[in-house]
């Protein structure tokens, strides 16, 4: 099972120091989110990720999630990084901007992976030529969600659609009151974890817990 460690922030030198001081011998790659709050320009993003790539002894996956960071890695910057840094091997795309995602897939190096960061977009991005998904839903339903991706990679889209549609309601419920509150509720019902969250995140409401429990019963 590949192990990817999140290592990101908005202070490049701090991240570089953290990478250099960390034991990454058991890690297959790091996932580094676009800098949040300080809104760097594309040149700044390029230099930021280039320094991370130079410091990292393991492959780097970019993470583009503008809704959370107010910072967008544009296709041109992503492709420039893919060409300039051998150990930048992919991007987790959570922008929902399919025009930009298609531009990356169209012009990327063959070995560069475009990975969906949203379960709701997973089938679409995989069908466009992406490599799959870094998933929330799969924490609770790993076999089923992996099967959906595998079927899509084999161009068996009828089967993949059936799985995607089966889990559509659950996918929406997981994010209705914020993540990871939704998936914690599901996994708690499965006796896989306790329903505890670190502030400022809180557990989903009682009414949402009921809706999630009903959806789980339907999936059974």
C-alpha positions as CSV (number, residue, x, y, z in Angstrom):
1,X,0.0,0.0,0.0
2,X,1.7,3.3,-1.1
3,X,2.0,5.8,1.8
4,X,1.7,9.5,0.9
5,X,2.5,12.1,3.6
6,X,1.0,15.6,3.5
7,X,3.8,18.3,3.8
8,X,2.7,21.7,2.8
9,X,2.2,25.3,4.0
10,X,2.7,28.9,3.0
11,X,6.3,29.4,4.2
12,X,8.6,27.7,1.7
13,X,11.7,27.7,3.8
14,X,9.8,26.1,6.8
15,X,8.6,23.3,4.5
16,X,12.0,22.7,3.0
17,X,13.5,22.5,6.6
18,X,10.8,20.2,7.7
19,X,11.4,17.9,4.7
20,X,15.2,17.8,5.3
21,X,14.7,17.1,9.0
22,X,12.2,14.3,8.5
23,X,12.8,10.6,8.1
24,X,11.0,9.7,4.9
25,X,12.5,6.3,4.4
26,X,9.0,4.6,4.8
27,X,7.2,7.2,2.7
28,X,6.5,6.7,-1.0
29,X,5.7,10.4,-1.8
30,X,4.7,13.7,-0.3
31,X,1.6,15.6,-1.1
32,X,2.1,19.4,-1.0
33,X,-0.8,21.8,-1.0
34,X,-0.6,25.1,-2.8
35,X,0.3,27.9,-0.3
36,X,-2.8,29.3,1.4
37,X,-3.6,32.9,2.5
38,X,-0.7,34.8,1.0
39,X,-1.9,34.3,-2.6
40,X,1.4,33.9,-4.5
41,X,1.6,34.6,-8.2
42,X,2.3,31.7,-10.6
43,X,6.0,32.5,-10.6
44,X,6.0,32.3,-6.8
45,X,4.1,29.0,-7.0
46,X,6.7,27.6,-9.5
47,X,9.6,28.6,-7.2
48,X,7.8,27.3,-4.1
49,X,7.3,23.8,-5.5
50,X,10.7,23.8,-7.2
51,X,12.4,24.3,-3.9
52,X,10.2,21.5,-2.3
53,X,11.1,19.2,-5.2
54,X,14.8,19.9,-4.8
55,X,14.7,19.2,-1.0
56,X,12.6,16.1,-1.2
57,X,14.3,12.6,-1.4
58,X,10.9,11.1,-2.4
59,X,8.5,12.0,-5.3
60,X,6.2,15.0,-4.9
61,X,2.5,15.3,-5.7
62,X,1.1,18.8,-6.1
63,X,-2.2,19.6,-4.5
64,X,-4.5,22.1,-6.2
65,X,-7.5,23.0,-4.0
66,X,-8.4,26.7,-4.6
67,X,-11.6,26.6,-2.5
68,X,-9.5,26.0,0.6
69,X,-6.3,27.9,-0.2
70,X,-7.3,30.9,-2.4
71,X,-4.4,29.9,-4.6
72,X,-4.7,28.2,-8.0
73,X,-2.0,26.2,-9.7
74,X,-2.7,27.0,-13.4
75,X,-2.1,24.3,-16.1
76,X,0.8,26.2,-17.5
77,X,2.6,26.2,-14.1
78,X,1.7,22.6,-13.4
79,X,3.1,21.5,-16.8
80,X,6.2,23.7,-16.3
81,X,6.9,22.0,-13.0
82,X,6.4,18.6,-14.5
83,X,8.9,19.3,-17.1
84,X,11.5,21.0,-14.8
85,X,11.4,18.7,-11.8
86,X,11.8,15.0,-12.4
87,X,10.5,14.1,-9.0
88,X,7.2,16.0,-9.3
89,X,5.1,13.1,-10.4
90,X,1.6,14.3,-10.3
91,X,-1.1,16.6,-9.1
92,X,-4.1,16.0,-6.9
93,X,-6.8,18.1,-8.6
94,X,-9.6,19.5,-6.5
95,X,-10.4,22.6,-8.4
96,X,-13.4,21.3,-10.2
97,X,-12.2,23.3,-13.2
98,X,-12.5,20.7,-16.0
99,X,-11.1,23.0,-18.6
100,X,-7.9,23.4,-16.7
101,X,-7.8,19.7,-15.8
102,X,-8.1,18.7,-19.5
103,X,-5.3,21.1,-20.4
104,X,-3.0,19.3,-18.0
105,X,-4.0,15.8,-19.1
106,X,-3.7,16.8,-22.8
107,X,-0.1,18.1,-22.5
108,X,1.4,16.3,-19.5
109,X,4.3,13.9,-19.7
110,X,3.2,10.3,-20.0
111,X,4.5,9.4,-16.6
112,X,2.8,12.4,-14.8
113,X,-0.4,11.5,-12.9
114,X,-3.5,13.7,-12.7
115,X,-5.5,12.4,-9.7
116,X,-8.9,13.5,-8.6
117,X,-9.1,15.1,-5.2
118,X,-12.9,15.0,-5.2
119,X,-14.9,11.8,-5.0
120,X,-17.7,13.4,-7.0
121,X,-15.3,14.1,-9.9
122,X,-13.4,10.8,-9.7
123,X,-15.0,9.0,-12.6
124,X,-15.0,12.0,-14.8
125,X,-11.3,12.8,-14.3
126,X,-10.4,9.1,-14.8
127,X,-12.4,8.9,-18.0
128,X,-10.6,12.0,-19.3
129,X,-7.3,10.3,-18.8
130,X,-6.6,10.7,-15.1
131,X,-5.0,8.1,-12.9
132,X,-7.7,7.8,-10.2
133,X,-8.6,9.5,-6.9
134,X,-7.2,10.3,-3.5
135,X,-10.5,9.6,-1.8
136,X,-12.5,10.4,1.3
137,X,-15.3,7.8,0.6
138,X,-12.7,5.1,0.2
139,X,-11.8,5.3,3.9
140,X,-15.1,3.5,4.6
141,X,-15.7,1.7,1.3
142,X,-12.2,1.0,-0.1
143,X,-13.0,-2.2,-2.1
144,X,-16.0,-0.7,-3.9
145,X,-14.4,2.7,-4.7
146,X,-11.2,1.0,-5.9
147,X,-13.3,-1.2,-8.2
148,X,-15.0,1.8,-9.7
149,X,-11.6,3.3,-10.5
150,X,-10.3,0.0,-11.9
151,X,-13.3,-0.4,-14.1
152,X,-12.9,3.2,-15.4
153,X,-9.2,2.6,-16.2
154,X,-10.3,-0.4,-18.2
155,X,-12.8,1.7,-20.1
156,X,-15.7,-0.3,-18.6
157,X,-17.7,2.8,-18.0
158,X,-21.1,1.2,-17.6
159,X,-19.9,-0.7,-14.6
160,X,-18.0,2.3,-13.2
161,X,-21.1,4.5,-13.6
162,X,-23.2,2.0,-11.7
163,X,-20.8,2.1,-8.7
164,X,-20.5,5.9,-8.9
165,X,-24.3,6.3,-8.9
166,X,-24.7,3.8,-6.1
167,X,-22.5,5.9,-3.8
168,X,-23.7,9.3,-5.0
169,X,-25.9,10.1,-2.1
170,X,-23.2,9.0,0.4
171,X,-20.6,11.1,-1.4
172,X,-22.8,14.2,-1.0
173,X,-23.6,13.5,2.6
174,X,-19.9,13.2,3.5
175,X,-19.4,16.8,2.7
176,X,-22.8,18.3,3.6
177,X,-21.6,19.5,7.0
178,X,-17.9,19.6,6.2
179,X,-15.1,17.0,5.9
180,X,-13.9,15.0,7.7
181,X,-17.0,15.2,9.9
182,X,-19.0,13.1,7.5
183,X,-16.5,10.3,7.0
184,X,-15.8,10.2,10.8
185,X,-19.6,9.6,11.4
186,X,-19.6,6.7,8.8
187,X,-16.5,5.1,10.2
188,X,-17.7,5.4,13.7
189,X,-20.9,3.6,12.8
190,X,-18.6,0.9,11.3
191,X,-16.7,0.7,14.6
192,X,-13.5,1.7,12.8
193,X,-12.8,4.9,14.8
194,X,-14.2,7.2,17.4
195,X,-16.3,10.1,16.3
196,X,-13.8,12.7,17.6
197,X,-12.6,15.7,15.7
198,X,-10.0,18.4,16.4
199,X,-11.4,21.9,16.8
200,X,-12.3,24.0,14.9
201,X,-13.9,20.9,13.3
202,X,-16.9,19.4,15.0
203,X,-19.0,16.2,14.6
204,X,-21.9,16.4,12.2
205,X,-25.4,17.2,13.7
206,X,-27.7,14.5,15.0
207,X,-30.0,14.9,12.0
208,X,-27.1,14.4,9.6
209,X,-26.0,11.3,11.6
210,X,-29.4,9.9,11.0
211,X,-29.3,10.6,7.3
212,X,-25.9,9.0,7.1
213,X,-27.0,5.9,9.0
214,X,-30.0,5.6,6.6
215,X,-27.7,5.8,3.6
216,X,-25.4,3.2,5.0
217,X,-28.3,0.9,5.5
218,X,-29.4,1.4,1.9
219,X,-25.8,0.5,0.8
220,X,-25.9,-2.7,2.8
